[in-house]
Every structure is written in structure tokens, then in C-alpha cells.
Amino acid sequence: MTALNKGRYLARIAQDATDVHACQRLRALTFLKTTDPDRIDQDAFDESCTHFMIEDTDSGQLLCCFRLLHLKGGAEIDRSYSAQFYELSALSAFEGPMIELGRFCIHPDKRDPDILRVAWGAMTRYVDQHGVEMMFGCSSFQGVDADTYLDAFAMLAARHIAPRRWLPRIKAPSVFRFAHKLARRRPDAKLAMLRMPPLLRTYLLMGGWVSDHAVVDRQLDTLHVFTGLEIAAIPDARKRLLRAVASPAGDTVMHRRDTDAIPT
């Protein structure tokens, strides 16, 4: 995939160990809450993934990173990071190419929504170039106090649980079964969306779905839900606008119409 240049941001694939190390440092800053420049976040999945970087073209600063694990189909689902936490045998029947999106993070000092939009543009280009039919991953809520996110979880329970044929089952030792516990709760829609992580919010607005429970991940101090998005289910209008953001590198201006499909 060629680099994607949009306005002041450049999305590109990590080229070497130095690039990957920079991603691991940003992940440590974001997930481990450490400012120690020698501390990195790494795991065994890094070697199998393609790492993406979003940089400021003026300063060269790394602002966002994520990794993609490419699977030929559901038969390889046990290779995924998510399979450590969720029982995913239902997805083993999925026949098309899949990618797992992982370790997505934006520098905690950066608030420009165009960073997320450029990231989705880069993902869209990869999906189109490789004929991907499903994206999935773990979408994280910061902290492990579920009470902070009850309206968000109630909205997920009411509107966004995975189709039964793909529904992940419980595997992790510590989970919050929100679909069961909040079945009768009427969510405050505004508060729910404010509490929803931006990446998950974008997934949902494109037709994504989630597991019926959240995993309590104390190592990263997060609650996360398995999230899936079937590419064929994305509304055509949103696909067109996503592809506008993913247009060739020579198009360096991000127009407002290009970004409406990618809420933050």
C-alpha cells in the first residue's frame, strides 16, 4: 500500500524495526500510561502484523498507530489476538478474507478528529486492495469500572449485539455480561455516545456489532468488547465517502464531504 497523504497527516506502513519500535513506544504511552521513553508495549503478535503509522507531515511526530493481522478466513480465527479472550468458534465458518485491527491508539495529547479519519482512510485502502470481507478486533473502554459506562453498554445491548451466527462466547475469566445485566435499562442516548470510545462509535455507525459481554483486562486497564464489521453491510453512501478519504496520495486536501462518513 502506498502512503496516504491528507492535509497535514501522512498514513504509511511501518518499514523496519525502528518504525515498529516507535509504534510500541506510542502504545506504551497510551495504554500503559508511562512517559518513560524506554518503555514499550509489545507482544508476540507484533511479528505477524502489518503496522500502520499516522504522522504529522510538518514535525514528523507519530500521532496514531495500529496493526492489522490478515487472515485467509475464519478457519484461521484462532491465530488472532482476540481469540485469547473470546471463544470465536462461530466465526470459523466465515469464508472470506478477514483482518483483525489491534492496538489502535492516538497520542493522548492530540484531539484532531482528522487523525481518526485518515486512519480509517488507510484501513479502507487496505481492505479494498486485499479484498477483505470482515474487520474485527477488541474495542476498549478506558478503565475497568463498568459503572462509568452503563449507558454505553445498555445501548450496545439494545442495538448492537452480534448476529447469533457469529456471536462470540465467554472465554476470559473476568467479564461483564452487560447484555444480560442491562437488558431492562433504557440508555440515555446522548450520554451513551459520549462514553463510547471513538473507534467503536465509528464501527457501529458503519453497521458493526459487538459481543454480549465485555472482558475485564487488568493488564491494560481496559474493558473491551469484541467488535465485528462485515464489509458488505456498510451502507453504500458510507463506502463512497470512506473511499474518498482513501483516494490516491496525490490528493492532499481533505474535503468536508470526504469525512462525513467517518464520525468521531
Secondary structure, DSSP 8 states (H G I E B T S, - for coil): ---EEETTEEEEE--SHHHHHHHHHHHHHHHS----TT-----GGGGGSEEEEEEETTT--EEEEEEEEEESSGGGGGGSSGGGTEE-GGGGG--S-EEEEEEEEE-TT---HHHHHHHHHHHHHHHHHHT--EEEEEEEEESS-GGGGHHHHHHHHHH-B--GGG--EE-SSSEE-HHHHTTT----HHHHHHHS-HHHHHHHHTT-EE-SSEEEETTTTEEEEEEEEEGGGS-HHHHHHHHHHT--TT-----HHHHTTS--
